[in-house]
Amino acid sequence: MIQIKNLTVRNFMSVGAQTQAIDFDKCQLTLVLGENLDLGGDGSRNGTGKTTIINALSYALYGKALTNIRANNLINKTNSKGMLVTLHFEKNNVDYRVERGRGPNLLKFFVDEQEQEMTDESQGDSRKTQEYINDLLDMSHDMFKHIVALNTYTEPFLSMRTNDQRAIIEQ
């Protein structure tokens, strides 16, 4: 089982140059609620960053957002560079950390604080590193969207084509 420890983001979507961190290591369940005080504190849950958090998790693990947002469009528009998402997690008592960014492109993968050197680095999009992460997670991006993220952006399982449903079930 994977246990997410913490997530940090900088210049990612609506998050600016000030690094923001979320610590998931305090308890077994983390509930993310939002209250948009910019809208007069009327209890609005929109625009508070909930989707940004799950997009950051998706980007850190898979290099993709939940939707078809191009990676360069994930960079905060005000700062236009220096986007960095860092995810620290544990599996089978081994610590892992993924650092992924754009402007400049970056992908670093650490196992027990030791950076892993993969041979085919290509502008932050190392295929070998991503394959290793995918094998470690034992979950495709589609499965992540349907099981972990479960949001309104993901096509409902029963609306999917039969072959796509079968692929999810076989995973």
Residue pairs with C-beta under 8 A, 6 or more apart in sequence:
1 91
2 89
2 90
2 91
2 137
3 25
3 89
3 90
3 91
4 24
4 57
4 87
4 88
4 89
5 23
5 24
5 25
5 88
5 89
5 90
5 95
6 21
6 22
6 23
6 24
6 25
6 87
6 88
7 21
7 22
7 24
7 53
7 56
7 57
7 60
7 85
7 86
7 87
7 88
8 19
8 20
8 21
8 22
8 84
8 85
8 86
9 15
9 19
9 20
9 21
9 52
9 56
9 84
9 85
9 86
10 16
10 17
10 18
10 19
10 20
10 82
10 83
10 84
10 85
11 17
11 75
11 76
11 79
11 81
11 82
11 83
11 84
11 103
12 52
12 55
12 56
12 59
12 74
12 75
12 76
12 83
12 84
12 85
13 52
13 55
13 56
13 74
13 76
14 49
14 52
14 76
15 49
15 52
15 76
16 76
16 78
16 79
17 76
17 79
17 82
19 84
22 30
22 53
24 30
32 50
32 53
33 45
33 50
34 45
34 46
34 47
34 48
34 49
34 50
35 41
35 43
35 44
35 45
35 48
36 44
36 45
36 46
36 47
36 48
38 47
39 46
39 47
51 66
51 151
54 66
54 148
54 149
54 151
55 65
55 66
55 69
55 74
56 85
56 87
57 87
57 148
57 149
58 64
58 65
58 66
58 141
58 144
58 145
58 149
59 65
59 71
59 74
59 85
59 100
60 85
60 86
60 87
60 98
60 100
61 87
61 98
61 133
61 137
61 144
62 130
62 133
62 134
62 141
62 144
63 71
63 100
63 107
63 125
63 130
64 71
64 141
65 71
65 74
66 145
66 149
66 151
66 153
66 154
67 153
71 102
72 102
72 103
74 83
74 102
75 81
75 83
75 102
75 103
76 83
80 103
81 103
81 104
82 101
82 103
83 101
83 102
83 103
84 99
84 100
84 101
84 106
85 99
85 100
85 101
86 97
86 98
86 99
86 100
87 97
87 98
88 95
88 96
88 97
89 95
89 96
89 97
90 96
91 136
94 111
94 112
95 110
95 111
95 112
95 113
96 109
96 110
96 111
96 136
97 108
97 109
97 110
97 113
98 107
98 108
98 109
98 110
98 133
99 106
99 107
99 108
99 109
99 110
100 106
100 107
100 108
100 124
101 124
102 124
104 124
105 123
105 124
105 125
106 124
107 121
107 124
107 125
107 126
107 129
107 130
108 115
109 115
109 116
109 118
109 129
109 132
109 133
110 116
116 129
116 132
118 126
118 128
118 129
118 132
119 128
120 126
120 127
120 128
121 129
134 140
137 144
139 147
139 148
139 171
140 171
142 164
142 167
142 168
142 171
143 168
143 171
145 151
145 153
145 154
146 154
146 157
146 168
157 165
157 168
158 165
160 168
